[in-house]
Structure formats: structure tokens, C-alpha cells
Amino acid sequence: MVYTDLCQDNHSFSGIPAILFAVSKKTVPSAVRRNRIKRLMREAYRLEKLSVMQSGASELEGAEAKRPCIVFLYTRRNKTLPELQAFRDEMRRLMQGMRLT
């Protein structure tokens, strides 16, 4: 995971995070498997973002508006695909370790 934040520059700023899920063709040659992995990553993010964002909301109260920009990179070189629960656990761990200050 790679992340940063963008500070508010104008009034049309939206606090909605910009998220990117990437799976390299070199890591996973099959397009079908790459798409499946990206779907699993998106679903894991969707399921975990509310719990993580709510727990971090108290830290950000009173801070200036920022827009998180997050890139999730899949780097595992294994023949078997992980289950959704493995993606959820990893997503939760990564997002709890994220600090945008």
C-alpha cells in the first residue's frame, strides 16, 4: 500500500478518498485472475473502510480537510488465490497502520 494526502486547494474539494487497485501483468499473467484479484481487493476495501474510517475519525476532528490518495498493489506470486477473508484481514491491517497527518 502506498498513500498520501492532498490538502484543500479550492472550494470544490471533496474529502472522498481516491483509491487505486493494481495487479501487475508480470505478477499475475492471466487477465481473468488479475480481474478476480482486483474484485476481491475492492470488496475487502468496501467491507473494511467504514470500521477503519470511523475509528480514525476521532483523530482527525478539527484538522483541515484532506483527501487521502491510496494505492493498493498486489505482489503475491502464488498459484492459488487467497480467500476474501485473507484480503479483508490484510486490508484492515494496512488501513489501521495508515496515518494521514
ABEGO torsion letter per residue (X at the ends): XBBBBBBBABAABBABBBBBBBBBAAABABAAAAAAAAAAAAAAAAAAAAAAAAAAAAAABGBBBBBBBBBBBBABBBABBBBAAAAAAAAAAAAAABBBX
